[in-house]
Amino acid sequence: MRSMRQTILMNAVFATIILLTPQITHSTLSGQSSDGRTKKAPARNKILSTTQPGMPIVWRDPGAVEKLDFVGGPGGRKRAPKPPFTFIEEDRSGTNPKLKVTDANGFKWSVKWGEEVNAEVFASRMAWAAGYFVEPSYFVSSGKIAGAKKLGRAKKYVDADGNFTDARFELKEKDVTKLEGERSWQWDRNPLLGTREFNGLKIIMMLTSNWDNKDARDVGRGSNTAIFQYPVGEALESRYVVTDWGGSMGKWGCFLTREKWNWKGYAQQTPKFTKGVVGGFVVWGFSGQHTNDLTEKISGFDVKWLLRYIGRISDKQIRAGLEASGATQEEIHIFTKALRDRIVQLQAL
């Protein structure tokens, strides 16, 4: 007969294995089993992530998707940038010119210019509507930044009086710890790998043709992933976030052929978006950085789950989001049609 000491030891080992298991689904974390039945949620003060402290989460139910406001986006219309804008400093990180400013409400913003502006605002709205965490961003067609002097790269977009056009304002929220660079996550290694929620994020990346999926492996070039830690009671919630959607809404492909915010290229590649199902897994036409990490082992069941949300997005919402992102009428028309065609392809699977 097994001794009491042996029983306690075996139970402790078993509990440790469960806590270190990387395949943790959002359903488990939210208190639901895979078939939707309610189950007891894990204690909030337990560390469930194998990489960083905090409860790992990549998705949250967006609610009534068909009622979401694509004009205000994840930040809402009330938190949209409000002039006057005041210069803090120039941000020299990344490949595009950026400034840090405050607005009339005291909010802090990262202001970006260049070819990623429109794509980032719109693609992040698509991800948000599907339930994924994004940083609130807005397109501002024109404005003035007081005190913007001695600029470097941004001098091309901000004149001597502080005037600018066509900028992306990204809200820098308070009370959040951001684990970036080497402390962020990888597409091929994280505690949510293999879950339907994480596979859904991969689909959103390909749906918007976001080929720029750099991660913690690419610190020298700038990682586009991060972990945002929010206090939840006595515990932490670690949100796995894609922080840059600027490489979207154009052409996927290799370094010489891929593009950002190009309606012709996006529409041209749309018929090749999906290529069928082989062995239970979807075959994708997409290619970019870390291609295999994005395209492999996504099942038809993953697609079906994601369609519960993106399948409810209307063309009216898409058009509103594109207009709020600074798209022209021609871009709105072509992007809306091509995006709908891609969603129809997913439904056909």
Summary of the structure (lengths in Angstrom):
residues: 349
radius of gyration: 21.4
end to end distance: 54.2
largest distance: 84.5
contacts: 1106
relative contact order: 0.15
helix: 35%
strand: 21%
